[in-house]
Amino acid sequence: MKVYTTDKIRNVVLLGHGGSGKTSLAEAFAYLSGITSRMGKVSDGNTLSDYGKEEQKRKFSINTSVIPVEWEGCKINVLDAPGYFDFVGEAEEAVSAAGAAIIVVNGKSGIEVGTQRAWELCEKYKLPRFVYVSNMDVDNASFRQVVEDMTNLYGKKMAPFNLPIREDEKFVGYVNVVSETGHRWKGKEVVDCEVPEYNKANLELCRDTLMEAVAETSEEMMERYFGGETFSEAEIRAALRTNVCDCSIFPMTMGSNVLCQGVYTLLDDIVKYMPSPENRKVAGVNMKTSEIYNADYDFSKAKSAYIWKTIVDPFIGKYSLIKVNSGVLKTDDVIYNVDKDIEEKVGKLYVMQGNKPMEVPELHAGDIGALAKLTGARTGNSLSTKATPLKFGKFEISTPYTYMRYKPKNKGDVDKISQALQKITHEDLTVKVVNDAENRQTLLYGMGDQHLDIIVSRLLNEYKVEVELAQPKVAYKETIRKQSDVEYKYKKQTGGHGQYGHVKMRFSPSEDLETPYVFEQEVVGGAVPKNYYPAVEKGLQESVIRGPLAAYPVVGVRAVLYDGSYHPVDSSEQAFKMATVQAFKKGFLEAHPVLLEPIMSIKVTVPDAYTGDVMGDLNKRRGRVLGMNPTAGGKQVIEAEVPQSALFGYCTDLRSMTGGRGDYAYEFIRYEQAPSDVQEKEVAARAASVSENGGED
């Protein structure tokens, strides 16, 4: 592939609801630009961008892939992002690297929740965007309806650039609003035609909207517009480019991906109207001077880039996908990773075409490429030179809240699973592995149940290791509410030296629920020699790891050793430790033991229409709703406190309640006493586990 300068580059991300036609649009781009000789189909599993085995098996995109397309002397880096909510992290990475977006809307289904989420993502990053209505060859597809709905949702900034021409219910051509000309498809050719009568009224309306937008670009234009002058086509196009770049107009266009109709025009419009990186801004911090450094995709400044995505594939190896923020990156350059404080030699430079790396001699500012085998590099790292060390801000990535406990099917695979998951977490920042030592479980976090299911499938198919997912244990704790006074004598005679340890202890609640226990001694007259106090404390340390009630960690207990006895020959540290363990067990169970459950503070963001359903559901989960706050876009943030055990499966339930429009986030706030039914259930589960294991806990 040729080397392209900054002004000839367009970085465009394809966003939209799952199944709206993003991958087939990318395939049409590749076919028209000559990358492929025939168009692949998602259903056949042979598209350029859905190259992963899981994607081919499931027939939808899971990862963002890059397809660089050469068109009219420009390079368009097409980033095909997944539309399903479980893979939102991939879309967020792609948006951080893009300079513009195409929101793909299925002409038959119309605006879906994924369309709105894509719009919100573009608003967050202030991305110029087109709305492309796909499937126009399908019966019942309505461009006019989508335009109406988008205008109702997002105001009069929506500007149709093309209008469909239909004959006998078939999509046969389009009217170009800017040039006011009609065009029909004749085989693969486009021929001029008259604008149909039924299009003329609509064309006039759309044309007026565009002219108003053009007039608003400068005072001179405004004066000419009110003076009744008409603008030349070149003036209109130049003004519209300004409007698109500053997000004061959002062009709408349409086509059929399968028939490659309307896609040629869309490629032309990307080159004409979408911003090149030189029209975008990017700033970092010079770590030497602590000053703001405006890189701004300027090829004449010091080299810098950031890693926006990592590919770790067992078959093709590791690639760090980069966007060059300034300067020109060349083969064999030495780059400095600011985040890891290491220098590495670049070696070869690549551009990725799906999963196919293609070598290039250099990458100019604003371009997207890939570096192979950067050992320490991770997604979000900044790359620059040691002389000008630049650090760029990391993009925001969604936090995973859905989690399951996982176990290896084969115990010998523990290390392999750990290494495989580490590679997956390098590749996907919305995957998290947590070792919950207290409850002796390892947890796998993702964006939803489907996400976790795909990780398990990848482990099996790509890394040849098998894991089982199960419902995670809740991190309950045990404490006491009353006082107890117990004694325990540990006595064993085994021939030779015996074992003797005798303790009298009081147990009572401690106010500090952060620490497991507080140990005090009030022994008088040397009934228990001082050298055995550490042994008593060791017995307490062991006892609080797994409580006597339901084998959960113990917190908030005050233990006082006040008396006992010893034997000059048979007493030992071990004997006093064992006596303490038994005294603790007895004293704990006599002091009204209770189970404490973790309480989460949860914030649920939903459109107004769903607040009643969501609050009702939170109440069913033993939640306490604390209040509601309105937020942007006609949404409400419901704040509540809910027991952690009641949040299992909440992601799926919230999506089904709100049609995928709800979001939530939670964090731990405190422990509270669990209701008696929850406590009884946990104690019974512990008893069953003990009997299953032959009396061993």
C-alpha positions in Angstrom: 0.0 0.0 0.0 1.2 3.5 -0.8 2.2 6.0 1.8 -0.4 8.8 2.4 0.2 12.2 3.8 -2.0 13.6 6.6 -4.3 15.6 4.3 -5.1 12.5 2.3 -6.2 10.4 5.3 -9.7 9.8 6.6 -10.3 7.7 9.8 -13.9 6.6 9.8 -15.6 4.3 12.3 -18.8 2.3 11.4 -21.2 2.3 14.3 -24.8 1.2 14.8 -27.1 -1.4 16.2 -26.0 -5.1 15.9 -27.1 -6.4 12.5 -27.7 -3.0 10.9 -25.2 -3.7 8.1 -21.8 -2.3 9.2 -19.7 -5.3 8.2 -21.5 -5.7 4.8 -20.9 -2.0 4.2 -17.2 -2.4 4.9 -17.2 -5.4 2.5 -18.8 -3.2 -0.2 -16.1 -0.5 0.4 -13.4 -3.2 0.0 -15.0 -4.5 -3.2 -15.5 -1.2 -4.9 -12.0 0.0 -4.1 -10.5 -3.2 -5.6 -9.2 -4.9 -2.4 -11.4 -7.9 -3.1 -12.7 -9.3 -6.3 -16.0 -10.6 -4.8 -18.0 -9.5 -1.8 -18.0 -11.7 1.2 -21.2 -12.3 3.3 -21.6 -12.3 7.1 -23.8 -15.4 6.7 -21.0 -17.3 4.8 -18.4 -16.3 7.4 -16.0 -15.0 4.6 -15.9 -11.2 5.2 -12.7 -9.3 5.6 -13.5 -7.8 9.0 -15.2 -10.7 10.7 -12.1 -12.9 10.6 -12.2 -14.4 14.1 -13.5 -18.0 14.5 -16.1 -16.9 17.1 -17.3 -14.1 14.7 -17.7 -16.6 11.8 -19.5 -19.1 14.0 -21.9 -16.6 15.6 -22.4 -14.4 12.5 -21.7 -11.0 14.1 -18.8 -8.8 14.9 -17.0 -9.2 18.2 -13.8 -7.2 17.6 -13.1 -3.9 15.8 -11.2 -4.5 12.6 -9.4 -2.1 10.3 -9.8 -2.0 6.6 -7.8 0.7 4.8 -9.5 1.6 1.5 -7.8 3.7 -1.3 -10.3 6.0 -3.0 -9.8 9.1 -5.2 -6.2 9.5 -4.2 -7.1 9.3 -0.4 -6.8 6.5 2.2 -9.9 5.8 4.2 -9.1 3.8 7.3 -12.5 2.0 7.9 -12.9 0.8 11.5 -15.7 -1.8 11.6 -16.9 -1.8 15.3 -19.3 -4.3 16.8 -22.9 -3.2 17.5 -23.8 -5.5 20.4 -23.7 -4.0 23.9 -21.4 -6.7 25.3 -18.6 -5.5 23.0 -19.0 -1.8 23.7 -15.3 -1.6 24.7 -14.3 -2.4 21.2 -16.5 0.4 19.8 -15.1 2.8 22.4 -11.5 2.0 21.3 -12.5 2.5 17.7 -14.1 5.9 18.4 -11.0 7.1 20.2 -9.0 6.4 17.1 -11.5 7.7 14.5 -11.9 11.2 13.2 -15.5 10.7 12.0 -18.2 8.2 12.1 -20.9 6.6 9.9 -23.9 5.5 11.9 -25.5 2.7 10.0 -29.3 2.4 10.3 -31.2 -0.6 8.9 -33.8 1.0 6.6 -36.4 -1.7 7.5 -35.9 -1.7 11.3 -35.4 2.0 11.6 -33.8 3.6 14.7 -32.9 1.1 17.3 -31.3 1.4 20.7 -27.9 0.7 19.2 -28.4 3.7 16.9 -29.0 6.0 19.9 -26.0 4.6 21.8 -23.8 5.1 18.7 -25.0 8.7 18.6 -24.3 9.3 22.3 -20.8 7.9 21.8 -20.2 10.3 18.9 -21.5 13.2 21.0 -19.1 12.3 23.8 -16.1 12.5 21.4 -17.5 15.3 19.3 -17.2 13.2 16.2 -18.5 14.5 12.8 -20.8 11.9 11.5 -22.9 10.6 8.5 -26.1 8.6 8.9 -26.2 5.9 6.3 -29.5 4.0 5.8 -28.8 0.4 4.6 -31.0 -2.3 3.1 -32.8 0.1 0.8 -33.3 -2.8 -1.7 -35.6 -4.5 0.9 -39.4 -4.1 0.8 -40.7 -1.7 3.5 -37.3 0.0 3.9 -38.1 3.7 4.4 -35.5 6.4 4.1 -38.1 9.2 4.7 -39.1 7.5 8.0 -35.6 7.3 9.3 -34.9 11.0 8.3 -38.1 12.0 10.2 -37.3 9.9 13.3 -33.7 11.2 13.4 -34.9 14.8 13.0 -37.4 14.3 15.9 -34.6 12.9 18.1 -31.7 15.2 17.2 -33.1 18.3 15.6 -32.8 20.0 12.3 -29.1 19.3 11.9 -30.0 16.1 10.0 -29.5 16.9 6.2 -30.4 14.3 3.5 -27.7 14.5 0.8 -29.5 12.0 -1.4 -33.1 10.9 -1.9 -34.1 7.5 -3.1 -35.8 6.9 -6.5 -38.2 4.0 -6.4 -40.1 2.3 -9.3 -42.4 -0.7 -8.8 -41.3 -0.9 -5.2 -37.7 -1.3 -6.3 -34.7 0.9 -5.4 -33.5 2.1 -8.8 -31.6 5.3 -8.2 -31.1 8.5 -6.2 -31.4 12.3 -6.4 -28.3 14.3 -5.4 -29.6 17.2 -3.3 -26.5 19.3 -3.7 -26.4 19.2 -7.5 -30.2 18.7 -7.9 -29.7 15.9 -10.4 -31.2 12.4 -10.8 -29.1 9.2 -11.2 -30.1 5.6 -12.0 -28.2 2.3 -11.8 -27.9 0.5 -15.1 -26.0 -2.7 -14.3 -22.8 -1.5 -12.6 -23.0 1.9 -14.3 -24.7 5.1 -13.0 -26.6 7.0 -15.7 -28.2 10.5 -15.4 -32.0 10.8 -15.3 -34.7 13.3 -14.7 -35.7 14.0 -11.1 -39.1 12.2 -10.6 -42.1 14.5 -9.9 -42.7 12.8 -6.5 -39.2 13.8 -5.4 -39.4 17.4 -6.4 -41.2 18.8 -3.3 -39.0 16.8 -0.9 -35.9 17.9 -2.9 -36.8 21.5 -2.5 -37.3 21.2 1.3 -33.9 19.4 1.7 -32.2 21.9 -0.6 -33.5 24.8 1.5 -32.2 23.2 4.6 -28.7 22.8 3.0 -28.7 26.4 1.7 -29.5 27.7 5.2 -26.7 25.7 6.6 -24.3 27.0 3.9 -25.4 30.6 4.5 -24.6 30.3 8.3 -20.9 29.6 7.6 -20.1 33.3 7.1 -21.7 36.7 7.2 -20.9 37.3 3.5 -22.7 34.0 2.6 -25.6 35.1 4.8 -25.9 38.4 3.0 -25.8 36.7 -0.4 -28.5 34.2 0.7 -30.9 36.9 1.9 -30.1 38.9 -1.3 -31.6 36.0 -3.2 -28.3 34.9 -4.8 -27.6 31.3 -5.5 -24.3 29.6 -4.5 -22.1 27.7 -6.9 -21.8 24.0 -6.4 -18.1 24.4 -5.4 -19.1 27.0 -2.7 -21.9 24.7 -1.4 -19.5 21.8 -1.1 -16.8 23.9 0.6 -19.3 25.3 3.1 -20.8 21.9 3.7 -17.4 20.4 4.5 -17.0 23.1 7.2 -20.5 22.3 8.5 -19.8 18.6 8.7 -16.4 19.1 10.4 -17.8 21.3 13.1 -20.9 19.1 13.7 -23.4 21.7 12.7 -24.8 19.4 9.9 -25.1 15.6 9.9 -25.5 14.3 6.3 -27.9 11.5 5.7 -27.5 9.1 2.8 -28.7 5.6 1.8 -27.9 2.5 -0.3 -27.9 -1.2 -0.6 -24.7 -2.9 0.7 -25.5 -6.2 -1.0 -26.0 -4.6 -4.4 -23.3 -2.0 -3.9 -25.8 0.7 -4.6 -25.2 4.1 -3.0 -21.9 3.0 -1.6 -19.8 4.6 -4.4 -21.5 7.9 -3.6 -20.8 7.4 0.1 -17.1 6.8 -0.5 -17.0 10.0 -2.6 -18.8 11.9 0.2 -16.3 10.6 2.9 -13.4 12.1 0.9 -15.3 15.4 0.1 -16.8 16.2 3.4 -15.2 14.2 6.3 -12.3 15.8 8.1 -8.7 14.7 7.6 -6.6 14.4 10.8 -5.2 17.9 10.1 -8.7 19.2 10.9 -8.7 17.5 14.3 -6.8 18.3 17.6 -4.8 16.2 19.9 -2.7 17.2 22.9 -0.5 15.4 25.4 1.9 16.3 28.1 5.7 16.7 27.6 7.0 14.6 30.6 10.3 16.5 30.6 8.9 20.0 30.9 5.4 19.1 32.3 3.9 21.4 29.6 0.9 20.8 27.3 2.2 19.6 23.9 -0.2 20.2 21.0 0.6 17.3 18.7 -2.4 18.1 16.4 -1.4 15.4 13.8 1.4 17.7 12.6 3.9 15.7 10.5 6.7 18.3 11.2 6.6 17.8 15.0 8.4 15.2 17.1 7.2 11.6 16.5 4.4 10.4 18.8 1.6 7.8 18.7 -0.7 6.0 21.1 -1.9 2.4 21.1 -5.6 2.3 20.8 -6.0 -1.5 20.5 -4.0 -4.7 20.9 -4.5 -7.9 18.9 -3.2 -11.0 20.6 -3.9 -13.9 18.2 -2.5 -17.4 18.8 -2.0 -17.7 15.0 -0.8 -14.3 13.8 0.9 -13.1 17.0 0.7 -9.8 18.9 0.1 -6.5 17.1 -0.2 -3.1 18.7 -2.6 -0.9 16.7 -1.4 2.7 16.8 -2.6 6.1 15.7 0.3 8.5 14.8 -0.4 11.7 16.7 2.6 13.7 15.2 5.7 13.3 13.1 6.3 10.5 10.6 7.0 7.0 12.0 9.5 5.0 9.9 10.8 1.4 9.7 13.6 0.8 12.3 12.8 3.8 14.4 13.5 3.6 18.1 10.4 4.5 20.1 10.0 5.3 23.8 7.1 3.9 25.7 6.3 6.6 28.3 4.0 4.5 30.4 6.4 1.5 30.7 9.6 3.6 30.6 11.2 1.4 28.0 12.7 2.0 24.6 12.0 -0.5 21.8 13.0 -0.8 18.1 10.0 -0.6 15.8 11.3 -3.0 13.2 8.7 -3.2 10.5 5.6 -1.0 10.1 2.3 -2.5 9.0 -1.3 -1.5 8.1 -3.8 -4.2 9.0 -6.4 -5.4 6.5 -8.7 -7.4 8.7 -6.2 -9.9 10.2 -3.7 -9.5 7.3 -0.7 -7.3 8.1 0.7 -5.4 5.0 4.1 -3.8 5.3 4.6 0.0 4.7 7.8 2.0 4.9 6.3 4.9 6.9 3.2 6.2 8.6 2.4 9.9 8.6 0.7 11.9 11.4 -3.0 10.9 11.6 -2.6 7.5 10.0 -3.5 4.2 11.6 -1.1 1.3 11.5 0.3 -1.6 13.5 3.6 -2.6 15.2 4.4 -6.2 15.8 5.9 -7.8 19.0 6.2 -4.7 21.2 6.8 -6.8 24.4 5.8 -4.4 27.1 3.2 -2.4 25.2 -0.4 -2.3 26.3 -3.6 -0.6 25.0 -3.6 3.1 26.0 0.2 3.4 26.1 1.8 6.5 24.7 4.8 6.2 22.3 7.3 9.0 21.5 11.0 9.7 21.5 13.2 9.8 24.5 14.2 13.4 23.6 10.5 14.5 23.6 8.6 12.1 25.9 4.9 12.7 25.4 2.0 11.2 27.3 -1.5 11.3 25.9 -4.7 10.9 27.9 -6.3 7.5 28.0 -9.7 7.1 26.5 -12.6 6.0 28.8 -13.6 2.4 28.6 -16.7 0.9 30.1 -16.4 -0.9 33.4 -17.5 -4.6 33.5 -20.0 -5.5 36.2 -21.2 -8.9 35.1 -19.1 -11.7 36.7 -19.0 -15.4 37.2 -16.8 -17.8 39.1 -14.6 -20.0 36.9 -12.9 -23.3 37.5 -10.6 -25.3 35.2 -12.1 -28.6 34.1 -8.6 -30.1 34.3 -6.6 -29.0 37.3 -3.3 -29.3 35.4 -4.5 -26.4 33.1 -4.4 -23.8 35.8 -1.2 -22.1 34.5 -2.3 -22.3 30.8 -5.7 -20.8 31.7 -4.0 -18.0 33.6 -1.7 -17.2 30.6 -4.5 -17.3 28.1 -6.7 -15.0 30.2 -3.8 -12.6 30.5 -3.6 -12.4 26.7 -7.4 -11.9 26.4 -7.3 -9.1 29.0 -4.5 -7.4 27.1 -6.7 -7.5 24.0 -10.0 -6.7 25.6 -10.0 -4.0 28.3 -13.5 -4.9 29.4 -12.4 -8.3 30.6 -11.1 -8.6 34.2 -9.9 -11.5 36.2 -10.1 -11.2 40.0 -8.7 -13.6 42.6 -11.0 -13.5 45.6 -8.7 -15.2 48.1 -11.1 -14.7 51.0 -13.8 -16.9 49.4 -11.3 -19.1 47.6 -12.7 -18.4 44.1 -11.5 -16.8 40.9 -13.9 -14.4 39.1 -14.2 -13.5 35.5 -15.7 -10.1 34.7 -17.2 -9.0 31.4 -19.9 -6.7 29.9 -22.6 -9.3 29.9 -23.4 -13.1 29.8 -22.8 -13.4 26.1 -19.4 -11.8 26.6 -18.4 -14.3 29.2 -19.7 -17.2 27.1 -17.5 -16.1 24.2 -14.4 -15.8 26.4 -15.0 -19.5 27.5 -15.5 -20.5 23.9 -12.2 -18.7 22.9 -10.3 -20.4 25.7 -11.4 -23.8 24.3 -11.0 -23.1 20.6 -7.9 -20.9 20.5 -6.0 -21.8 23.7 -7.2 -25.5 24.0 -8.2 -25.1 27.7 -11.6 -25.7 29.2 -13.2 -23.8 32.1 -16.6 -24.1 33.8 -18.6 -21.0 34.9 -20.7 -21.1 38.0 -22.6 -18.6 40.2 -20.0 -16.8 42.4 -20.0 -17.0 46.2 -21.1 -13.8 47.8 -18.4 -12.3 50.2 -20.4 -12.7 53.4 -18.8 -12.1 56.8 -19.5 -13.5 60.2 -19.7 -11.6 63.5 -21.4 -11.8 66.9 -24.0 -9.6 68.6 -23.8 -10.8 72.3 -21.2 -11.8 74.8 -20.0 -15.3 75.8 -17.7 -16.7 78.5 -16.2 -20.1 77.8 -13.3 -22.3 78.8 -11.7 -25.1 76.9 -9.1 -27.7 78.1 -7.1 -29.4 75.4 -5.6 -32.6 76.9 -4.0 -35.5 75.1 -1.9 -38.3 76.5 0.0 -40.2 73.8 2.8 -41.8 75.7 5.8 -39.7 76.5 5.0 -36.0 76.6 1.3 -35.3 76.5 -0.5 -32.2 75.3 -2.1 -29.7 77.8 -3.5 -26.3 77.2 -6.3 -24.7 79.2 -7.9 -21.3 78.4 -10.8 -19.3 79.8 -11.9 -16.6 77.4 -14.6 -13.9 77.0 -15.9 -13.0 73.5 -17.9 -9.8 72.7 -18.7 -7.6 69.7 -16.0 -5.1 68.7 -17.1 -1.9 67.0 -14.4 -2.2 64.3 -15.8 -4.3 61.5 -12.7 -3.6 59.4 -10.5 -5.9 61.5 -11.2 -9.6 62.2 -10.5 -9.6 65.9 -9.0 -7.6 68.9 -7.0 -9.7 71.3 -6.6 -8.7 74.9 -5.3 -10.6 78.0 -6.2 -10.0 81.7 -4.4 -13.1 83.2 -3.3 -12.6 86.8 -0.9 -14.6 88.8 0.7 -16.4 85.8 -2.1 -18.9 85.4 -1.1 -18.9 81.7 2.6 -18.0 81.2 3.3 -15.0 78.9 5.2 -17.2 76.4 1.9 -18.9 75.5 0.1 -15.6 74.6 1.4 -15.6 71.0 0.1 -19.2 70.6 -3.4 -18.1 71.8 -3.3 -15.2 69.3 -2.2 -17.7 66.5 -5.3 -19.8 67.4 -7.5 -16.7 66.9 -5.8 -15.9 63.6 -6.6 -19.3 62.3 -10.1 -19.3 63.6 -11.2 -16.1 62.0 -10.3 -17.2 58.5 -13.3 -19.4 58.3 -16.0 -18.8 60.9 -17.9 -21.5 62.8 -21.3 -20.4 61.4 -21.0 -20.8 57.7 -17.2 -20.8 57.0 -17.0 -17.1 56.0 -14.3 -14.7 57.3 -15.0 -13.4 60.8 -14.9 -9.7 61.7 -15.6 -7.5 64.7 -14.8 -9.8 67.6 -13.1 -8.9 70.9 -11.4 -11.8 72.5 -10.1 -11.6 76.1 -8.0 -14.3 77.7 -8.5 -13.9 81.4 -7.6 -17.3 83.0 -6.5 -20.8 82.4 -3.9 -23.3 83.5 -0.8 -25.0 82.3 1.3 -28.1 82.9 5.0 -27.7 83.4 5.8 -30.7 81.2 2.9 -31.3 78.9 2.0 -27.7 77.9 3.1 -26.4 74.5 2.4 -23.7 72.1 0.5 -26.2 69.9 -1.7 -27.2 72.8 -2.6 -23.6 73.7 -3.3 -22.9 70.0 -5.7 -25.9 69.8 -7.4 -24.9 73.0 -8.0 -21.4 71.7 -9.4 -22.7 68.4 -12.0 -24.8 70.2 -12.8 -22.1 72.7 -13.3 -19.6 69.9 -15.7 -22.0 68.1 -17.7 -22.6 71.2 -17.7 -19.0 72.4 -18.6 -17.6 68.9 -21.6 -19.9 68.6 -22.8 -18.9 72.1 -22.6 -15.2 71.4 -25.6 -14.9 68.9 -23.6 -15.2 65.7 -24.9 -13.4 62.6 -24.1 -13.2 58.9 -23.2 -9.9 57.4 -23.8 -9.3 53.7 -22.1 -6.7 51.4 -24.4 -3.8 50.4 -23.8 -2.1 47.1 -24.5 1.5 46.1 -26.0 1.3 42.6 -26.8 4.0 40.0 -29.2 3.0 37.2 -29.5 5.3 34.2 -32.7 4.8 32.3 -35.0 6.8 30.0 -38.0 8.3 32.0 -40.4 5.8 30.6 -38.7 2.9 32.5 -38.2 4.4 35.9 -41.3 2.7 37.5 -40.3 -0.8 36.3 -36.7 -0.4 37.4 -37.6 0.9 40.9 -40.2 -1.9 41.3 -37.5 -4.4 40.3 -35.0 -2.9 42.8 -37.5 -3.2 45.6 -38.0 -6.9 44.7 -34.2 -7.3 45.1 -34.4 -6.0 48.7 -33.1 -2.7 47.5 -33.7 0.7 49.1 -34.3 3.4 46.5 -32.7 6.6 47.8 -33.8 9.0 45.0 -33.8 10.0 41.4 -31.9 12.7 39.5 -32.6 13.9 36.0 -29.7 13.7 33.5 -29.1 14.7 29.9 -31.2 13.2 27.1 -34.4 12.7 29.0 -33.0 10.1 31.3 -33.1 9.6 35.1 -30.4 8.3 37.4 -32.0 6.1 40.1 -29.8 5.7 43.2 -30.3 2.8 45.5 -28.7 0.4 48.0 -28.9 -3.3 47.1 -27.4 -6.4 48.7 -24.7 -7.8 46.4 -26.4 -11.3 46.3 -29.5 -9.7 44.7 -27.5 -8.2 41.8 -26.6 -11.5 40.2 -28.0 -11.5 36.7 -29.0 -7.8 36.9 -27.3 -6.9 33.5 -29.6 -9.3 31.6 -32.7 -8.3 33.5 -32.1 -4.6 33.1 -31.6 -4.9 29.4 -34.8 -6.9 28.9 -36.7 -4.4 31.1 -35.5 -1.4 29.2 -34.9 -2.8 25.7 -31.2 -2.3 26.1 -31.5 1.4 27.0 -30.5 1.1 30.7 -27.0 1.3 32.2 -25.9 0.7 35.7 -22.8 1.0 37.9 -22.3 -0.1 41.5 -19.7 0.0 44.2 -19.4 -1.6 47.6 -20.3 0.7 50.5 -20.7 -1.4 53.7 -21.7 -4.6 55.4 -25.2 -5.1 57.0 -26.7 -7.9 58.9 -28.3 -10.4 56.5 -32.0 -11.4 57.0 -32.6 -14.7 58.8 -33.7 -16.6 55.7 -30.5 -15.7 53.9 -28.5 -16.7 57.0 -30.4 -20.0 57.3 -29.8 -20.8 53.7 -26.0 -20.2 54.0 -25.7 -22.3 57.2 -27.6 -25.1 55.6 -25.3 -24.9 52.5 -22.3 -25.1 54.7 -23.7 -28.2 56.6 -24.4 -29.9 53.3 -20.9 -29.2 52.1 -19.4 -30.6 55.3 -21.4 -33.9 55.0 -20.5 -34.2 51.3 -16.9 -34.0 52.2 -17.1 -36.7 54.8 -17.1 -34.3 57.8 -14.2 -32.3 56.5 -14.8 -28.6 56.1 
